[in-house]
């Protein structure tokens, strides 16, 4: 066994050891969780404790009480501690604490899955069926095989049913597909063995504990100050933007981050089928989520219903989780044509593919209507390295074609202007009276501010929002302060020029 990495994660006041290693002969790396092992006798007593708790009605809601999860958990832990003292009077405090955690996980939470969710290095958790190793996608190491398994299909089904119940969604053999989210906002998809032949499955997309900001996008080299400055100009001037990309390319995280460019005084309405968007608390934000029909087939509220309703809520900006259907796209592009600013995500790998998919069946938006869009931003994920980047930014021409103006160079890992944004500049001048010279000045100003945020690691959502709103309130004073602070550190921002060729690669210094 070759150990690749070892670390510990905080879980329920306990440090859980994690080992990432490679076994000779295995194709993939392994991920070992140091879980609490329970003997047969102890397991028997624990099952007895669970029976006692059920008999005493610990899970039952008393009349007049409005139990939330935290209240239920406190009452449960208190009762478990009493019963453990009775059954295991000689048990040490630390061991008793571990057993309490074990019981809470088995009875209230998601069992071993919660330990994986506690690891901030994990992006995806895949339970593929009983007697199969649970798989995780790790930010540093890619897909890993864990030492965790589920003994039978009933265990997986119980966890999925618990999630469905908390989300007030109907999940059974009649409705064997579930899209939901956990308390931490992480997205869940589950299927029952009625349709997944290897057994019930659960896939959890684990979101970052701290929402990504524009500062994080720059420091992680996912994007650049110039690319984000161009998007900022578009959002400030109420141009609609679609963030396209493949699965796992970071579309929603990117959309969340650039939403900080929306002025705090404006009203935002978001529409999703499963809640993923997380905007800053200071924003004037109304989030809405679609709802499935109940067991009688009633009470459904579709994405289309919510989009149509959002137009009656006097929104300044409309944010859509993902554009999927023809009717949704038609309403959104009609909203753009009537002056609403719309932002959303879409599955496509390039700007040209975005236009092709939007204008072809089944969505079939007329190409002339697509000119209502301001920019198409394409996010890309290299599956070999796991790295995500802003691949392209394209403007929309009058005929509905995408014209790539900013491109990522894979070898230099930098963005360069592939062409001048002619249609974008023309719209700016017609609608806002901003000339090309003023546009270039604004692009440099915003790039300096974004570089400042990244350099000084200002990556808290509220702190980033404070700087951006200061720009809207007193731009001259903010830029003066930032330039002085950067000058003290001898940081100068390069001027921006229209470069019509790819940047040359840096040649290695042989002497060095």
C-alpha positions in Angstrom: 0.0 0.0 0.0 1.3 3.4 -1.0 -0.1 6.3 1.1 -0.9 9.4 -1.0 -2.3 11.7 1.7 -3.5 11.5 5.3 -5.6 14.1 7.2 -8.4 14.4 9.7 -11.9 15.9 9.4 -14.1 17.4 12.2 -17.3 15.5 12.6 -19.8 15.8 15.5 -17.0 17.0 18.0 -14.8 14.1 16.9 -11.7 14.0 14.6 -12.1 11.3 11.9 -8.9 10.1 10.3 -8.8 9.9 6.4 -6.2 8.0 4.4 -5.9 8.2 0.6 -3.8 5.4 -0.7 -3.1 3.1 -3.6 -3.1 -0.7 -3.4 -0.9 -2.5 -5.9 -3.0 -4.0 -8.6 -5.9 -1.5 -8.2 -6.8 0.8 -11.0 -8.2 3.6 -8.8 -7.0 5.2 -5.5 -8.8 4.3 -2.3 -10.3 6.5 0.4 -10.3 5.0 3.9 -12.6 6.5 6.6 -11.6 5.7 10.2 -15.1 4.7 11.3 -16.2 3.5 14.7 -16.5 -0.3 14.8 -19.2 -1.7 17.0 -19.1 -5.3 18.3 -22.1 -7.7 18.0 -23.1 -7.4 21.7 -22.9 -3.5 21.6 -24.9 -3.5 18.3 -27.6 -5.6 20.0 -27.8 -3.1 22.9 -27.9 -0.1 20.5 -30.8 -1.7 18.6 -32.5 -2.2 22.0 -32.0 1.6 22.8 -33.5 2.5 19.4 -36.6 0.4 20.3 -36.9 2.0 23.7 -36.8 5.5 22.1 -39.5 4.6 19.5 -41.6 3.1 22.3 -41.3 6.3 24.4 -42.4 8.3 21.4 -39.3 10.4 21.0 -39.9 10.9 17.3 -43.6 11.7 17.7 -44.7 15.4 17.6 -46.8 16.4 20.6 -49.9 18.4 20.3 -49.2 22.1 20.1 -45.5 21.6 19.5 -43.7 22.7 16.4 -40.6 20.5 16.4 -37.8 21.5 14.1 -34.7 19.3 13.4 -32.4 20.9 16.0 -35.1 20.5 18.7 -35.6 16.9 17.8 -31.9 16.2 17.8 -31.3 17.8 21.3 -34.2 15.8 22.8 -32.9 12.6 21.1 -29.3 13.1 22.3 -30.4 13.8 25.9 -32.5 10.5 25.9 -29.8 8.5 24.3 -27.2 9.6 26.9 -29.6 8.5 29.7 -30.1 5.1 28.2 -26.4 4.6 27.5 -25.6 5.4 31.1 -28.1 2.7 32.1 -26.9 0.0 29.6 -23.2 0.9 29.7 -22.5 2.3 33.2 -18.7 1.7 33.1 -18.3 3.4 29.7 -15.7 6.2 29.4 -17.0 9.7 28.5 -15.2 9.7 25.1 -16.6 6.2 24.2 -20.1 7.2 25.2 -19.8 10.4 23.1 -18.8 8.2 20.1 -21.8 5.9 20.6 -24.2 8.9 20.8 -22.8 10.1 17.5 -23.2 6.6 16.0 -26.8 6.4 17.2 -27.7 9.9 15.9 -26.3 9.0 12.5 -28.2 5.7 12.3 -31.5 7.1 13.5 -31.7 10.8 12.5 -29.1 11.7 9.9 -27.6 10.0 6.9 -25.4 7.5 8.6 -21.9 7.2 7.2 -22.8 9.5 4.3 -22.6 12.5 6.8 -19.0 11.7 7.5 -18.2 12.1 3.8 -20.2 15.3 3.6 -18.1 16.7 6.4 -15.0 16.4 4.2 -14.5 19.7 2.4 -12.2 18.0 -0.1 -15.1 16.0 -1.6 -17.3 17.3 -4.4 -19.4 14.2 -5.2 -20.7 11.2 -3.3 -22.0 8.2 -5.3 -23.9 5.3 -3.7 -24.4 2.9 -6.6 -26.3 0.1 -4.8 -25.9 -2.4 -1.9 -22.7 -4.3 -1.4 -20.8 -1.9 -3.6 -18.1 0.5 -2.4 -19.3 4.1 -2.0 -17.4 6.3 -4.5 -16.4 9.9 -4.0 -15.0 12.6 -6.3 -12.1 14.3 -4.5 -11.0 17.8 -5.5 -7.3 16.7 -5.5 -7.4 13.1 -6.4 -10.5 12.6 -8.6 -12.7 9.5 -8.2 -11.8 7.4 -5.1 -13.2 4.1 -3.8 -14.1 4.3 -0.1 -14.2 1.6 2.5 -17.9 2.2 3.1 -20.7 -0.1 1.8 -24.4 -0.5 2.5 -25.4 -4.1 3.4 -28.8 -4.0 1.8 -31.1 -1.9 -0.5 -33.3 -1.0 2.5 -30.6 1.1 4.1 -30.1 3.2 0.9 -33.9 3.5 0.4 -34.3 4.7 4.0 -31.8 7.5 3.6 -33.3 8.6 0.3 -36.8 8.5 1.8 -35.6 10.6 4.8 -34.3 13.2 2.4 -37.5 13.2 0.3 -39.6 13.6 3.5 -37.5 16.6 4.6 -37.9 18.2 1.1 -41.7 17.4 1.2 -41.3 15.4 -2.0 -43.1 12.2 -3.0 -40.7 9.3 -3.5 -41.9 5.7 -4.1 -42.0 3.0 -6.8 -44.6 5.1 -8.6 -42.2 8.1 -8.5 -38.8 6.5 -8.4 -36.7 9.6 -9.2 -35.8 12.2 -6.6 -34.2 15.7 -7.0 -33.8 17.4 -3.6 -31.3 19.1 -1.4 -29.8 18.6 2.1 -29.9 21.0 5.0 -26.4 22.3 4.0 -27.7 23.1 0.5 -26.0 20.1 -1.2 -27.9 18.7 -4.2 -29.2 15.1 -4.1 -30.4 12.8 -6.8 -31.8 9.4 -5.9 -33.3 6.5 -7.8 -35.1 3.4 -6.5 -34.3 -0.2 -7.5 -37.5 -0.2 -9.6 -35.5 1.6 -12.3 -31.8 1.2 -11.3 -31.1 -2.5 -11.8 -28.1 -2.8 -9.4 -30.2 -1.4 -6.5 -31.3 2.0 -5.2 -28.7 4.8 -5.8 -28.0 8.2 -4.3 -25.7 10.9 -5.8 -24.8 13.9 -3.7 -23.2 17.0 -5.2 -21.4 18.6 -2.3 -21.2 22.4 -2.5 -18.4 24.3 -1.0 -18.9 25.3 2.6 -18.1 28.9 1.7 -19.7 30.2 -1.6 -17.2 31.0 -4.3 -16.6 34.7 -4.9 -15.0 36.5 -7.9 -11.9 36.8 -5.8 -11.8 32.9 -5.5 -12.3 32.6 -9.2 -9.1 34.6 -9.8 -6.9 33.1 -7.1 -7.8 29.6 -8.2 -7.1 30.6 -11.9 -10.6 29.5 -12.8 -11.0 32.9 -14.4 -9.1 36.2 -14.7 -9.6 39.8 -13.8 -10.0 40.8 -17.4 -12.7 38.1 -18.1 -14.6 39.1 -15.0 -14.2 42.8 -15.7 -15.9 42.3 -19.1 -18.8 40.3 -17.4 -19.1 43.1 -14.7 -19.6 45.7 -17.4 -22.3 43.6 -19.0 -24.1 43.0 -15.7 -23.7 46.7 -14.6 -25.4 47.8 -17.8 -28.2 45.2 -17.6 -27.1 42.9 -20.4 -28.4 39.3 -20.0 -25.8 36.6 -19.6 -25.9 32.8 -20.0 -23.2 30.7 -18.3 -22.8 27.5 -20.4 -20.7 24.4 -19.8 -20.6 20.7 -19.4 -21.6 18.7 -16.3 -19.4 19.6 -13.3 -17.8 22.6 -15.1 -18.8 25.0 -12.3 -21.6 26.8 -14.0 -23.7 27.4 -10.9 -20.7 28.4 -8.7 -19.7 30.9 -11.4 -23.2 32.3 -11.7 -23.3 32.7 -7.9 -20.0 34.5 -7.9 -20.8 37.0 -10.7 -24.2 37.8 -9.1 -22.2 40.0 -6.7 -21.9 42.5 -9.6 -25.7 43.2 -9.4 -26.3 46.4 -7.4 -27.6 45.7 -3.9 -30.5 48.1 -4.4 -32.0 46.0 -7.2 -34.7 43.2 -6.8 -33.6 39.7 -7.8 -36.0 36.8 -8.3 -34.4 33.3 -8.7 -36.2 30.3 -10.1 -35.0 26.7 -9.8 -36.2 23.2 -9.8 -33.8 22.3 -7.0 -32.2 25.0 -4.9 -28.6 25.6 -5.7 -28.2 29.4 -6.1 -26.8 31.1 -3.0 -26.8 34.8 -3.2 -25.4 37.2 -0.5 -27.7 38.0 2.4 -27.6 41.7 1.8 -29.3 41.4 -1.6 -33.0 42.1 -2.3 -33.5 38.5 -3.3 -36.7 36.3 -3.6 -35.8 32.6 -4.2 -38.4 30.3 -5.7 -38.4 26.5 -6.2 -40.5 24.3 -8.4 -42.7 21.7 -6.7 -43.7 18.2 -7.8 -47.3 16.9 -7.7 -48.5 15.0 -4.6 -49.6 11.4 -4.5 -53.0 12.4 -6.1 -51.2 14.2 -8.9 -52.1 17.7 -7.6 -50.2 20.7 -6.4 -47.5 20.8 -9.0 -45.8 24.1 -9.6 -43.5 23.9 -12.7 -40.5 26.0 -13.6 -42.6 27.6 -16.3 -45.2 28.6 -13.7 -42.6 30.3 -11.6 -40.9 32.1 -14.5 -44.2 33.5 -15.7 -45.1 34.5 -12.1 -41.6 36.1 -11.6 -42.4 38.6 -14.4 -45.3 39.9 -12.3 -43.1 40.5 -9.2 -41.3 43.6 -10.7 -37.9 42.0 -10.8 -34.8 44.1 -11.8 -33.0 40.8 -12.5 -34.2 37.2 -13.0 -31.8 34.3 -12.2 -32.6 30.9 -13.6 -31.0 27.7 -12.2 -30.9 26.0 -15.6 -32.7 26.5 -18.9 -33.9 23.1 -20.0 -37.3 23.3 -21.9 -38.6 25.1 -24.9 -41.5 26.9 -23.0 -39.1 28.1 -20.3 -36.6 29.4 -22.9 -39.4 31.1 -24.9 -40.6 33.0 -21.8 -37.1 34.0 -20.8 -36.1 35.4 -24.2 -39.4 37.2 -24.4 -38.6 38.7 -21.0 -35.1 39.8 -22.4 -36.8 41.4 -25.4 -39.1 43.4 -23.1 -36.2 44.8 -21.1 -35.6 42.3 -18.3 -32.1 41.3 -17.3 -31.9 37.4 -17.2 -29.0 35.2 -16.0 -29.0 31.5 -16.1 -27.0 28.3 -16.9 -27.2 26.0 -19.9 -25.6 22.7 -20.9 -23.2 23.3 -23.9 -19.5 23.0 -24.3 -18.8 26.1 -26.5 -20.4 29.4 -27.4 -21.2 28.1 -30.9 -22.8 24.9 -29.4 -24.9 27.1 -27.1 -26.4 28.9 -30.0 -26.9 25.6 -32.0 -28.7 24.0 -29.0 -30.9 27.0 -28.3 -31.9 27.4 -31.9 -32.4 23.7 -32.8 -35.0 21.2 -31.7 -36.3 20.7 -29.1 -35.8 24.3 -27.8 -36.0 26.1 -31.2 -35.6 29.7 -30.3 -35.4 31.8 -33.5 -31.8 33.0 -34.0 -32.9 36.6 -34.4 -34.4 36.4 -30.8 -31.0 35.2 -29.5 -29.6 38.6 -30.2 -31.3 39.8 -27.0 -28.5 38.1 -25.1 -25.6 40.2 -24.1 -22.9 37.6 -23.4 -22.4 33.8 -23.4 -19.8 32.7 -20.9 -18.4 29.1 -21.3 -17.0 27.2 -18.4 -14.9 24.1 -19.1 -13.6 21.3 -16.9 -10.6 19.3 -17.9 -11.5 15.8 -16.7 -7.9 14.6 -16.7 -6.7 17.3 -14.3 -10.1 18.3 -12.7 -9.2 22.0 -13.4 -12.1 24.4 -14.3 -11.6 27.5 -16.4 -13.6 30.2 -18.2 -13.0 28.9 -21.7 -14.7 31.6 -23.8 -16.7 34.8 -23.6 -18.8 35.5 -26.7 -21.0 38.5 -27.7 -24.2 38.1 -29.7 -24.4 39.5 -33.2 -27.7 40.9 -34.7 -28.2 37.7 -36.7 -28.1 35.6 -33.5 -24.6 34.2 -34.1 -22.0 34.0 -31.2 -18.8 35.9 -31.8 -16.0 34.8 -29.4 -14.2 37.9 -28.1 -12.2 36.5 -25.2 -10.5 33.1 -25.3 -8.5 31.0 -22.7 -5.1 29.8 -23.9 -4.5 26.3 -22.4 -0.7 26.4 -22.5 -0.2 29.9 -21.0 -3.4 29.5 -18.9 -4.2 33.2 -19.7 -7.1 35.0 -21.4 -6.6 37.1 -24.5 -8.9 39.2 -26.7 -9.4 37.1 -29.8 -11.4 40.0 -31.4 -12.9 43.3 -30.6 -16.5 43.0 -29.2 -18.1 45.1 -32.0 -21.8 44.3 -31.3 -21.3 44.6 -27.6 -19.6 48.0 -27.9 -22.3 49.2 -30.3 -25.1 48.3 -27.8 -23.2 50.0 -25.0 -22.9 53.2 -27.1 -26.5 53.1 -28.2 -28.1 52.3 -24.9 -25.7 53.9 -22.3 -23.7 56.4 -24.4 -20.4 54.6 -23.5 -17.7 55.0 -26.2 -15.0 52.5 -26.9 -12.5 54.7 -25.1 -14.7 54.9 -22.0 -15.3 51.1 -22.2 -11.5 50.4 -22.2 -11.1 52.7 -19.2 -13.9 50.9 -17.3 -12.4 47.5 -18.2 -9.1 48.6 -16.7 -10.7 50.1 -13.6 -12.7 47.0 -12.9 -9.8 44.7 -13.6 -7.7 46.6 -11.0 -10.5 46.3 -8.4 -10.8 42.6 -9.0 -7.0 42.1 -8.9 -7.0 44.0 -5.6 -9.7 41.7 -4.2 -7.7 38.6 -5.2 -4.3 39.9 -4.1 -5.4 40.8 -0.6 -7.6 37.6 -0.4 -10.8 39.5 0.1 -13.0 36.5 -0.6 -15.8 36.7 1.9 -19.2 37.1 0.2 -20.2 40.2 2.3 -16.7 41.8 2.0 -16.7 41.4 -1.8 -20.2 42.8 -2.0 -19.1 45.8 0.1 -16.3 46.7 -2.2 -18.5 46.3 -5.3 -21.3 48.4 -3.8 -18.7 51.1 -2.8 -17.8 51.2 -6.5 -21.4 52.0 -7.4 -21.6 54.7 -4.6 -18.2 56.4 -4.8 -16.1 55.0 -7.6 -13.4 57.7 -7.7 -12.7 57.4 -4.0 -12.6 53.6 -4.1 -10.2 53.5 -7.1 -7.9 56.1 -5.5 -7.6 54.1 -2.3 -7.0 50.8 -4.2 -4.4 52.3 -6.4 -2.5 53.8 -3.4 -2.6 50.4 -1.6 -1.4 48.5 -4.7 1.3 51.1 -5.4 2.7 50.6 -1.9 3.1 46.9 -2.7 4.6 47.8 -6.1 1.8 46.1 -8.0 1.0 47.6 -11.4 -1.9 46.4 -13.7 -1.0 46.0 -17.3 -3.0 48.0 -19.8 -5.5 46.2 -22.0 -5.2 46.1 -25.7 -7.2 44.3 -28.5 -4.9 41.3 -29.3 -5.9 39.5 -32.4 -3.3 36.7 -31.9 -2.7 34.1 -29.3 -0.2 35.1 -26.6 3.3 33.6 -27.1 4.4 30.9 -24.6 7.0 31.9 -22.2 10.4 30.2 -23.0 12.2 28.6 -20.1 15.3 30.4 -18.9 18.2 27.9 -19.4 20.5 29.8 -17.1 17.9 29.7 -14.4 
